[in-house]
């Protein structure tokens, strides 16, 4: 009873007693001692209707609040409180009000909203003092006419019910209604509505219905009208007393207000189809805020800025079709002007002279080639947005006179030089974004900007950078996609810096030793934006050409905390999930970061588990999200999260029951979303919104927020799309991004950008230039060749191997000059001491090679290897610009090699190096470099790739034999193999061997479904006859993979490591199984040594 003692001490003399949220089941016995209490709060308890008798012993009680007590019936004990004037029974489970409620003769306000009422009793008319009645969010189907006849009733809240047009009161019932405020928001009103007999009505809310035409011209006393989110095409009002009109999110083409609203102070007609604003807007001298964005405006009223008595302070005209602004002849009081995403080519010559009070000016995404030069000193402009125009260096003269600038966005223009004179004036500058220009250097005095927190200069031509380490406030520094070749972390990184982006500088070299030393001084997280999820800097130059060996998509992302202290959004970026799948996701925690972090780590594991549940395997995306909701447990009681999860899987080709070597693969993308994060697919034929955005209140559909059940229930919206060749990219972004950038504009902005990273950065810059200051998170997935066959992929990898082998050849190698000129002549290789932190490069060509060209390159590779084996010189190894000759080969784990995505190249190159040096590196040999080489592999990994090459060779051999078999069949040669060869399967055993040839010859193409019988020659002579398993293997994760017993290195394939992504912390011991057929204990021990798990074959 500590709460009661505390309440007694604090409120012993106060007329107010608050016992809310104390989990009370009955009133305390000592309550009558508070006889002086006039206002009693008992909300969020568990009081029943039979536990309130003690309230009658409070003679002075005037106001009683009982919300959230789960009351099913109206408490009869309350009918004895004759002095009660305010009664709150909201958010309970009441189904009706008793007729005896009329005994509460002193009642002035009755709140019964958020219950389950089906009707209202006529006895309410006998409450002669009742002024406010709130019955919103119930199950009422009609608006009773007797309510409008109540003489004292002035405010009626009827929102969130099910009232239709036919259930509205008739004219005879409303003639003498004293109602002044009526709320009919979110009902079932539709079509044409005319209200003409509510003569005393001053405030009306009819938003969120389906009204098409609304005529309120007869209501002369209307002051505030809200009719947004309808389907209005025409609106008629009386402007005699109109003060505020909110009519956004409709289809308005005509707006009639007569007489002109001379008292109008606030006008919102955004998100409509207006082609012009009414002329009377220029004569509204009291108008302070005008919102008309997202319309079709081409011109503005001529005298909009000419009135001497104008009070206009905020003008929002973005996302229209304006080409010019009206003439400005005198000083205007504007403080905020938003003109982004129009077609403005020029501004009035005296614009900056007459707008000295302007604080925020947004001109992004227009066609401005220059800015007016005239400007007085002392201009108050603080935020200027000029992104995506055509401004050149001459436009910077005016910027040098704006000494109060705090934020300047001038990205994606044609600026080549940032003058020192401008920087010297911007002493208060906090945020500078000049990305996407042609800057080659920055002024040295930029480091003297004491308040600069954000500096984004990516996508320029910078070759050198100032000493940013001297800056005292810099927290965000983006230098991506420039021409930087060397950076010194000691002079680059300030002590307080939180974010540094050096990606996409293809010639950049970062000294690994310096990086490790600097990393030891302060904690930092290294993010690989290339999608390869590397955790260390690459120590060798990036030569490109290996990207097309992976999945046919590339991912790029960009995110920022904006003006908030932290970023509360996390992403899942697994482009090689399960080797040939893609898993991408985004979780927005709003104001909490714990839940997004939990989901980012747990969701990939949950998805793998849900795919193994046979009963719900077809809806595994939905149940993955529900499992994530369950995983939150206590953490998800208070906070919720919006999420979008995208899974790209390879499906069987249409018209074929199995994967065939020459068939084209199809990909299916499945998207599950809750809340307001959105995924949009760009297809040449148009845009596809993959997330549900039609809910009235998306906050009711979130993961977490368990304490608000059943108000908040996670109901994932799942969409499945078959990817086509015309699919270009996928955009996943959070709610705050889509609030300022439309789907069409986002797709148009990046449709010509092939680099997914730069595309994501451009979208972020665009959203911020439109004024967004919240958390932003954008992910772009670019699609490549989605119809590649397995043979295409194998031949591409072999071709890539030969081409890379040619690039490895140095000037003093074993080849003579003639051979270099004929086949292997290449340009000078890039410097070996440079590396790209981002790992980005243009994609190599993915065209398939012809058979003759492949054989020719194979012959040249063989000759290359033979010359290397007989050479007495070892391969030169470069480290930090110093040549080192030695036989040692750096070891690298299979996991790191897998991330490097260089495939067969590393195996062949490692083998050639080992032959030239005379031996392979021993496991106990000391490493020769400070970092692991990106082009060398261990002996164990080499055997893995040797096995894969063996399987590919068998695949080609079987294909040739099958071709010969078809030729024999056409010539009519009888198949007598069954009689001549005991190995030929008999009819009784044909089903047992069906479908085995392809899976044994090419294990990565195996499938659990049945395959056609193996043709004659490949069955009798080919590789398939030597790979007959003796038993069935156990199925794990529902994959149904077949046992592989062929080849000396078969133990390296079929393990769980190929199914589960490498960066997942998965408990292998829980799911580890042993098949009926296993390799030797020696192979098991080797696998346990490298991967910590014994493979199942």
N, C-alpha and C positions, 0 to 999 in steps of 0.2 A: 504494500500500500504506500510505497514511497511516492508514487505519482500523486496520490491524494494529499499527502502532507505537503508536497511541493506546491500543489495547486492552492492549498489552504493558505500557505504563507505568502504566495505571490498575489493571490486574488481574494484575499479576505475582505477587502473593501471595494473590490472592483465589481461592477454590475455584469461582467463577462466572465464566464467559466468555460474553459476549453478542455475537454476530455477526449479529443479525437485521436484515433489510432492507438488506443490503449488495449485493444483486443477484449473489450468488456462483453460479457454475456448477460449481465444484469446490472442494474444501477446500484451504486454503493449505498449501504444503509445510512451513512452519514450525510447523504445528499440534502436532506431537509434542513440541515444546519445552515445551508447557503440560501436562506430565505430572501436575501437581498438581490439575488441573481435575476437579471432581466434578459440576458442573452446566453444561451446554453448550446455548446457545440459537442455533438456526440457522433460525428461522422467516422466512417471506417472502423466500426466495431462489429459485434455479433449480437446485437440486441434484438430480441424477439418482440412481437406485438403484445405479449402478455407480461412484459417486464417493465412497463412504463407507467405503472400506477402511481409511483412515487412522484411523478412530475406534477400531479395535482396539488402537492404540498409546497409548491413554489408559487406563491400568490402573485409575485411581481413579474413572472416570466412573460416576455413579450415576443421573443424571437427564439425559435427552436430549429436546430439543424441536425438532420438524421440521414445524410447521404451515405451510400455505400454500406448499408447494413443488411442487405439481402432480404428485405421485408417482402413477403408474398401477399399479405393482406394489409389493408389500411388499419393502423393501430387504433382500436376503439377507445383506448385510454386517452387519446388526444382530443376526443370529442368533448371532454369536460374542461378543456382549457379555453374558457370563453374570452379571456383577455388577450389571447394570442393574435399577433398582427402579422408575423412572418413565419411561414412554415416551409421547410425545405425537406422534401422526401425524394430527391433526385437520385438516380443511379441505384435503384432497387429493382424489385421484380413485381411491382404492383400490376394487377390486371384490370382493376376497376376502382372507382371512387364511390363511397357510399352516398346515398341520398341524405344521410344525416350530417353530411359535411356542412350543411347550411347552419348548423348550430354554432359554428365559429363565426359569429357575427362581427367580430372585430378584425377579421382577416383582411389584410391589404395586399399581401403578396403570397402567391402559392406557386411553389416549384415542384413539379412532378415530372420533369423531363428525364429521359433515359430510363424509362420503365417499359412495361408491356401493355399499356392501356389500349383497349379496343374502342372505347367510347367515353364520352364525358356526360355526367348527370346534369339534367336540367336544373337541379337544385342549386347549381352555381349562380343562377340568376338572383338568388335570394341573398347573396353576399353583396350587400349594397356598398360596402367600402372597398371591395376588391379592385385594385388598380392595375396590378401586374400579374399576368398568368403565363407561366412557362410550361408548355406541354410538348416541347420538341423531342424528336427521336423516340417516338412511340409507334404504335401501329394503328393510328387513327386514319380512317378513310374519307372523312368529310369534315368540313369546317362548319360547325353548327351555327345556324343563323341567330340563335338566342344569345350567343356570346357577343355578337355585334350590337345587340340591343341593350347590353348592360351599360347603364348610364355612367358608372364610375370607371369602367375598364378603359384604360388609355394605351396599354402596351400588351400585345399578344405575340408570343413566340411559338410558332407552329412549324418550325423547320424540321426536316428529316422525317416527315410522315409520308403518307401515301395518298394525299389529296389530289383528286383529278378535277378537270374543268367542270364536269357535271355536278360535282359535290360542293361547288362554291355557292355562297349565299346569293339569293336573288335580289333584284333591285328594291323590292318592297321591304326587305329585311335590313337594308343598309342606309336607308334614307337619313335616319337621325343618329347614326353611329358616332359615338364620341372618340373612337379609336384614333390615336395619333401615331402609333408605331405598330407595324405589322411585319412579321418575319415569316415568309413562306419559302425559304430556301430549301433546296433539295427535296422537292415533292415530285409529283407526277404531272405537273402542268405542262401543256403542250398546245401547239397550234396558235390561233389568234385569240388574244385576250384584250378586253376593253374594260377598264375600271373607271366608273364615272360617278358613283354615289357615296364615295368615302370622303365627304367634304372636309373633314377635320384631319385627314391623314397628312402627316408631315414627314414620316420616314417609312420607306418601303424597301424590302429586300426580297427579290424574286429570282435570285441567282441559282445556278445549278439545276435548271429545269430543261424543258425542251420547247420553249416558247419561240415561235417564228415571227410573230408580229405583236407588238405591245403598244397600246394606245392609252396614255395617261394624261392626255391633254386637258381633261376636265378637272383634274385635281390641282386646283390653283394654289393650295397651301403646301404642296410638296417642296421639301427642302433638300432631302437626301434620298437618292435613288440608287439602288444596286441591282443590276440585272445582268451580271457577267456570267459567262459559261452557259449560255443558252445557244439557240440556233437563230438568233434574231437577224433578220435582213432589213427591218424597218422599225424605227423607234420614234414615237411622237410624245413630246412632253410640253408642259407649261413652264415657261421660264420666269414667271412672275415672282416666285419666292425661291427658285432653285439655287442651292449653294454648292452641292456636290453631286456629280454624276459619275458612276463607275459602270461602264458598259463594255469592258474588255472581253476578249475571247468569244466573239460572236462572228457573224457574217455580215455585219452592217454595211450597207451600201448607201443608205439614206438616213440622215439624222435631222429630224424636224423639232425645233424648239421655238415656240412662239407664245408670248413675245420674247425678244432676245434676253438671255439670262444676265442681266446687269449685275446681279449679286453673286455670280458664279465665282468660286474660289478654287475648285478642284475639278479637273476634267480628265477622265481616263477612257479613251476609245482605242486602246492598243489591241493588236491581234484581230483586226477586222479587214474589210475590203474597201475602205474609203479611198477614193481617188483625189479628194480635196477636203480641206477643212472648211466649215461654215465661215462666212464672212464676218459674222458677229463675234468671232473669237478676238478680233482686233479691238473691239469696243468693250470687252470685258475688263474693266479697269481694276477689278479686284482679283482677277485670275492670277494665282501664284504658281500653280503646277499644271502643266499640260503634257499628257502622255498619249502619243499617237504613233508609237512604233509598230512595226510589222503590219503596215498597210500598203497601199499602192499609190501613195502621195507622189505627185510629180511636181506640183508647185505649192507654195504657201501663200496665204493672204498677203496682198501687196503691202498693207499697212500694219503688219503684225508687230514691227519694231518701231513704229512711228509715234505711238501715243506717249504724250508727256506724263500721263497719269498711270502709266503701266506699272503693275506690281509683279510681273512675271519673273520668277526666280529660277524655276526648273523647267526645261524644255527638252522632252525626249522624243526625237524624230528619227531614230535609227531604223534600219531595215526597211527603207522605202526606196523611191526612185527619183529622189530629188537631184536636179542637175545644177540649180542655182539657188541662192538665198535672196530674199527681198532686200531692197535698199535700206540701209540704216543711216538715218539723218541726224540722230542725237544719241546721247548716252543711254544705254539700256541697263536695267537693273539685273540682268541675267547673272546667275552664279554657277549654274550647271547647264551645259549644252551638250547633248548627245546626238551626233550625226553619223555614227559609224554605219558602214554597209549601205552607202548610197552611191550616187554617180556624180558627186560634186567634182567639177574640174577647176573651179576658182572660188575664192572668197572675196567679199567686198573689200575694196582697197583700204578702207578705214576701219576694218573689222576690229583689230587689236586696239585702235585708238578709242573707240566708243564702247569697248567692253572691258573696262579696267576693273570691274568688280568680279569678273569671271574667275572662278576657282578651278573648275573642271571642264575640259574641252576634249571631246573624243571625235576625231576625224579619221579613224582607222578604216581601211578598206574602201577608199574612194579613188578618185582619179586625179588627185592634186599633183601638179608638177612644180608648183611654187607656192610660197606663202607671202602674204602682204608684208611689206617692209616697215610700214609705219607702226610705231609702238612707243608709248611714253614710258619713262622710267617709273618704277614703282608698281608695275602691273602685278596684280594679285594672283595670277595663274599659278596653281600648285601642281595640277596633274594634266599632262598633255599626252594624248595618244595619237600617233601618226603612222601606225603600222600599215603595211600593204598599200602604199601609194606609189607615186613616181617621182619622189623628191630627190633632187640632186644637191650638190654642195652649196649652191647659191641659196638654198632654203634655210641654211643654218644661221644666216645673219640675224634673222629675227629672234632665234633661240638664244643668242648671246645677250639679249636684253631682258630676258625673263629670269630675274635674280631670285625669285621665290619658288622656283621649280623644286618639287619633291620627287615627282615621278615623271620619267620621260620614256616613252616607247616609240621608237622610230625604226622598227625592224622591217625587213623586206622592202627596201627602197634602193636607191642607186647612189648612196653616199660613199665616197672614196676617202674622205679625210674628215677627222674630227678635230676642229681647230682648238688650239690651246686657249684662245681667248674665250671661247664658250665655256670650257671647263673651269676656267678661272672665275667666271661669274656664278656658276652653279654651286655655291657654297653650301646650300641646304639640300642638295640632291641626295636621295636615299635609294632610288631604284633607277637603273639605266639599262635599257634593252635596245641594242642596235644590231641584232643578229640579221643574217641574210642580206648584208650589204657587200661592199667591195673594199673594205678597210684593209690596208696592208700594215698599218702600224697604229699605235695608240699614243696620244700625247703623254709625255713624262709626268706632267702635273696632275694626271688623273689620280695618282696615289695620294694627293693632298686633299681629296674629298673625304672629310672626316666623318660624315654621316652616311656614306654610301654603304648599303647593306647587300644589295643585289646587283650584279654585273653580268649580263648575258650578251656575249659577243660571238656566239657560234655561227658557223656557216659564213665566214668571211675569208680573207686571204692573208691573215696575220702570219708573219714570219718571225717576228720578235715580240716580246711582251715586256712591259715595265716590271719593276720590282714590287709586286703586289704585297710582299711580306711586310712592308712598312705601313700598310693600311690598318687602321684601328677598329673599324666597324664591319668590314667585309665578311659576310657569312656565306654567300652563294656566288660562285665563279664558274661560268660556263664558257669554255674555250674549245668546244668540240668542232670538228669539221673545219679546220683551218689548215695552214701550211707550216705548222710548227715542226721543227726537226729535233730540237733539244730543249729540255726544260731542267731547271735546277730547283728542286723542291725547297731548298733552303731560302731562295729568293722569291719563290712563287707563292708559297702557302703562308698566309697570316696565321697567327696563333689562334684566333677565334673562328677561323673558317670551318663551316659545317658541310659544305657541298662543293666538290671540284669535279668537273667533267672535262676530260681530255680525249674523249673517244673520237674516232673517225679522223684522226690526224695520221695519215698513212705512213708518213716518214718519221714519226716521232720516236725518239729513243729516251727511255727512262732508265737510269742506272739502277739495276736491281739492288746493289749493295746500298746505295744512298736511300732507296725506298725502304729497305728493311731497317736501316738505322733510324730514319725518320719515323717509321711505324712503331719503333720501340719507345719513342719519346712521347707519343700520344696515341690513344686508341683510334682506329679508323676501320671502316668497312669498305672493301674493294668490290665494286659491282661491275660485272661483265655485261655490257649492254649488247653484245653481239648475239646473245641467246645461247652461248655455249656453256654458261654457268661455271666459268673458270674462277678459281680463287686466288690466283697469283698472276703477276705480270708476265706476258710472253717475253722470252729472252732471245728470240730470234726474229729476223724480219719476216713479215707476212708476204708470201709470194702469190697467194690466191690460187684459185683453180680447184679447190676441194669442196666448195659449198654444195655443188650440185649432186654430191654423193649422198647427202642426207635427205631428210623429208623435203617435199616440194613447197616449202613455205619458209619465210623469214620473219622474225618478230623484232619489233622495236618499241620502245616505251619512253615515256617522259612523265614526270610527276613533280609537283611542287607543293609546299605547305602554304603558299600564298602569304597572307598577312597573319595567319595563325601561328601559334608557337610550335606546333608539331603537325606531322602528316599522319592522319588517322586512317589511311587507306593502304592496303597491301595488295600485292599482285602474285599470281601464280604464272610463271613463264617456263614451260617445259616443252620446247619445240620438238624434242626427240623422246617424248614419253613412250616407254615401251618400244624404243628404237624407231618405229615408223608411225607413231601416233603423235598427236599434239594435244596438250592440255594447257589451257589458258583460263585464268580467273581473276576476279577482282572483288574485294570485300571492303566496304565502306563502313567504318564504325561510327561515323558522325562525330562524337566527342570522346570516344574510347578507342584505345589502341590495342588492348589486351585481346579482345575477341578476334579482330582481323588476324593477329599474329597466330593465334591458336588454329584458326581455320586454314591459314596458308600452309601450315605444317601437316595438318591432319587430313585435309580433303583428298589429296592424291592417294593416300593409303586407303581411305574409305571407298574411293571409287573402284579401286582394284578389288576390294572385298565385296562390294555390291555386285560386281559383274559375275561373281562366282555363285550368287544365290539364284538358283534355277527358277524359283517361284516368281521373282521380280526382276529377272535379268533384262527383260524388255523395257523396264522402266528404271534402270539403274541410275540414271541422272536424277530423277525425282527423289529416289531413296537415298542417294548420296547427300543431297541437301538436307533431307530430314535427319539423316544420321549426324550431319554436322550440327544441326540444332540440338540433338540429344547429347552430343559431345561437349557442349558448352557447360552443361550442368549448373553449378552454383554461379559460375562466372556470367552466365547469360540470364540471370534473374532480373537484373535491373536494366541492362543495356541491350540494344538490338543492333543488327547489322544488315545492310543491303548487300546482296551478292549476285554475281553473274559468273557462271562456270561454262566453259566451252570445251568440248571434247571432239577432236577430229580423228576418225577411225577409217581404216581401209576396209572396204566391203568387197564382196564378190562381184565380178563383172556381170552386167546384165546379159541374160541369155546363156549363161554358163554356170554350171553347178560348182565349179572349182576354179582355183587359180591355175592358169596355164601360162607357160613361159612367154608366149607371144601375145597374150591378151592384155588389154588395157585395164588398169585398176581404177576403181571408183572410190571416192572418199565421201563419207557422210559426216556432217557436222551436227552435233547435238548440243543445244544450249538450254541450261536451266537457270532461271533468274527469280529472285525475290527482291521486292523493293523497287528502287528507282534507278539502279545502275542499268545501262543499256548497251546492247550489242547490235551493230548494224553491218550488214553484208552488202558490199558494192558489187553489183553484177552489171554487165553492159546494158542490159535491158532496163535497169532501174535499181532502186534500193530496197532492201528487205530488212524490216525491223524484226529482230529475233527475240525481243523482250516485250513483255506485256506492259503497256503504259496507259491503259484506259481506266484503271481503278480510280474511284473518287478520292479515296484516302490511301495512298500506297504505304503509309506508315503502319497500317494494320497488317501488312504482309512483310514480316521480317524474320530473320533468324535471331533467336534470343528473346529478350523481353518476356520471359516466362511468367513473371509476376503479373503481367497484364492479360494473361489468358482468361477468358476467350476473346477479349477484345483484339489481341494480336495473335494471329495464327499463321504460321509459315505454310504457304500454299505455293510451291514452286511451279512456275510456268515453264513448260518444256516445249521446245521447238526442234524439229529435225529437218534438215535440208541436205539434199544430195548436191555436192559441189560439182560444178560444171567447168568447162574450159573457159567460159566467159566470166568466171568469178575472178575479181581483181584483188580485193583486200577486205579485211574485217577490222572494224573499229570497235573497241570496247572502252567505255569511259564512264566516269561517275556522274552522279546527278548534277553537280554544280557545273560541269562542262556543258551538258545538254541544255542547261538553262539559258546559256548565252550564245550557243552555236547550234544551228539547226542541222539535221541529218544531211540535207541537200548541200548546205554550205561546207560542211566538214568533208564530204566526199569530193566536192569540186576543188577544194583547196589542195588536196594531196593526190589527185588522180594522175598527175604527171610526175610525181616523185617516186622513183624506184627504190630509194633507200628507206626502209621502214623506220629507222631511227630518226632520220631527218623529217619524215612525215609526222611522226609523233611530236617532235619538237615544234614543228610549225603549228600544229593544232593547239599546243599549249600556249605558244606565243599569241595566237589569234584569240584564244579565250581570254587571256590576260589583257590583251589590248582592247577587248570589249568591256573591260571594267571588272572582271571577276577577280576577287581578292580572297576567295576561299581555297580549300584543298582541291587540287586538280590532279587527276590520274588518267593517263591515256595510254592505250596499247594498240598498236597497228600490226596486223599480220598480213604480209604480202604473199599472195599465192603465185607459184610458178607453174611448172608443167604438171598438172594434176592427172594426166593420162599416160604416164610413163609405165612401160612394161618392165618385167623383171630382167629380160634379156637386155633391154635398153640400159637399165641401171648397171648391169654387170659389165657390158661393153664400155659404158662411160667410165667406169672405175678403172678398167684396164687401160683405156686410152689415157686417162688422167695419170696413171702410173708411168706410162712411157713418156708422156710429155714432161712430167716432173723429173724423170731421170735425165732427160736432155738438159733441163735447166740446172741440174746439179753439176754438170760437166764444167770444169774450170779451165782456165787458159793453158795450163801446163799439164793437162791430163794425158792419158795414153793415146788419144786419138790424134791422128795426123791432121794437117791443115786441109787436105783434100776431103777427108771424111766429114770434117766440120762443115765445109762448104756445101757438101751434097745433102746431108741429112740433119746435122745437129748444130748448124750455125744459129746462134742466138745473139741478142744484144747483150751488152754488159749487164750482169745480174745486179740487183739492188745491193746497197751496202749491207754487209752482214751484221753490222753493229746497231742496226735500227730495228725497232719493233713497234707494232701498233697496239696500244692498250685496248683498243676496241675490237681488234680482230676483224675489221670490216674490209670488204673489197668487193669489186664488181663480180657478179656471178660468171663463172665460166660457161662456155657453151655446152649445152646438154644434147646436141645432136648425136645420133648413133653413127658409128663407123661401119663402113662396108667390110665384108669379110676379107677382101684382098688387102685393104689398108691395114686391118688388124693383124693379118699374118705378116705383112711387111714390117710393121712396127715391132712385132714379136721377134722377128729375125734380127732386127737392128738391136733390140734390147739384149738378145742373147750374145751378139757380137760385142756389145758394150760390156757385158759382164765378163766375157772371156778376156778382153783386153785389160780390164781392171784386175782380174785374177793374176795376170802375168806381169802386171806393172810392179816396179819396185818402190814407187812413190806412194805414200799414204795420202789420204784425202785431207785437205787443209780444213781445219776447223777454226772459225773466228769467234773470238769472245772479246767484247768491248773494244773492237777495233784492233786487237792484237792477234796475229796468226800464231796458232799452236799446232805443232805436228806431233801426233802421238797415236798409239793404237787404241787408247782407251775409248770406250763407248759408254755414254751415260745410260744408266738404267732408268726406266720409267714404269710406273705401275700401269696395269691394264686400264684402270679407271681414268687416269689422266690422258692416256692415249686415246681412249674412247672419246673423251671430250674434245681432243684436238681434231677429230673428224677428218683425218687424213687417210684412213682406210689402208688399202693395199700398198699405197706409196711407202709407208713407213716400213712395212715388212720387207719389200724388195730393196729399198735403200739400205736398211740395216744389214741385209744379207750381203749386198755388194760391198759395203764398208768392211764387214767382217772378213770377207774373202781377201780384200785388198790388204788388210792389216794382218792377215795370217791366222787370226783366231777371234772368237767371240769374247766379249767382256765377261769375266767371271763374276759370280754373284757376290763374292767377297771383295772385289776390286774397288779401290777408292774412286769416288766420283771426281771428274776433272773440272767441272764448272760450278759456278755459284748457283745456277738454276738448272732445272732439268731440261734437256734438249727437247724441242718440239718435233725433231725429225729423226729420232732414234728410238728404238724399242728394245725390250728385253728379249732374251731367247725364248721365253715362254710365250710371249705375245707373238713373236715371229711364227711359232708353230701354229698358233691359232689361225693366222692369215694363210699359212701354208695349207692348212686343212681346207680353208674356204676356197683357195685357188684350185685345190684338187676337186672339190665338189663342182665348181664352175666348169672345169674341164670335162667332167663326166656329163654335165648337162649338155654341153655342146656336142659331145660324142653321141649321146642318146638322140639328140635332135637329128644328126646326120643319119644315124641308123634308121630312125623313124621315117625320114624322107625316102631312103632306099626301100623300106618296107612298103610304103605306099606305091612306089614305082613297080614293085613286084606284083602288088595286088592288081594294078591296072593291066599288067601283062597277062594276068590270069594264071600265074604260077601257083600251084596248089600248096597249101601249108601242111606239110607233113612232119613238122617239127615234133609233134607230140609222139609220133611213132618212132622217130629216129633218136630222139634225145630224151633221156629219163628226166632231165631238168625241166622239160616243158610241162607246165601245169595241166592236169587233167580237168575236165569240166567240173568234177566234184569239188575241186580245190580252187577253182577260178575266183570264187567270191572271196576266199581267204587272202589271195594275193592281190586283189583288186585295189588300185589306188596307191600302191607302194612305190612304184618306180620313180615318180617325180619327187616324192618326199625324201627318198634315199639319195637321189642324185643331187638334189638341191634342198637341203634341210630348211632353209629360211623361207621356202615356198610351200611347206607342208601345211595340210589342212585336215581337220578331223572328218570332213565329209568324204564320201566315197568318190573315187576317181575312175575314169574309164580304164579298161584293161590296157596293159602295156603292149605296144606293137611288137611284132615278131622279133625283129633283129635286136632291138634294144633289150628285149627280154632274154633273148637267147645268148647274145654276145656282149651286150652293153654292161654298164656299171650297175644296173639294177639287180642283176642276178647274184651279185656278191654281197648284197646288203639285205639279207632276209633275217628279220628279227626272230628270235626264238620264243618270245613272250610278249605280252602286252605291258605297256607302261602305265603307271598311275597318272591320272589326270589332275593337274594342279591349276588353280585359277580358271578352271573351265576351258583351258586352251586346247586340250585334247591332242597334244603334240605326240608324235610317234618316236619310238626309240631309235637312236642313231648308234650303230655299232661299227660304221665304216671309217677307215682312215686311222692313222696313228695318233691324231690329235682330236678325235671326236669328243673327248671329254670336255673340251672347251665350249661346246655348243649345247643348247637345250637347258642351260641352267637358269635359275631364277634371276641371275644378274642381267639376262637379256630382256626380262619382262618388267622388272621394277626399275624406275629411274634411280640414278646413282646418288642423287642428293637427298633421297628419302631416308629417314631414320626408321627402317622397317625391322621388326623383330623376326629375323629369319628362323629363330628356333621354334616359333609358334607354328609355322607353316611347313617346316622342313619334313620331307617324306623321302622314303627310299623306294626306288622302283625295283621291279623284279630282276632287271638286268642292270649290272653295274660294271664299270671298268675296274681296273686293278686298284689295289690299295695304294700303289705308288701314285697313280693319277689322282685319287681322292686326297691324298696327303698334299699333293702339289696345289690342288684347288683350295684346300683349307688354308694353305699358307698364304695365298695371294688374295683370296676373296673372303676368307673366314666362313665359308659355307661349302659343304660337300655337294657337288652337283648331282642332279638326277638325270639319268640318260634313258 
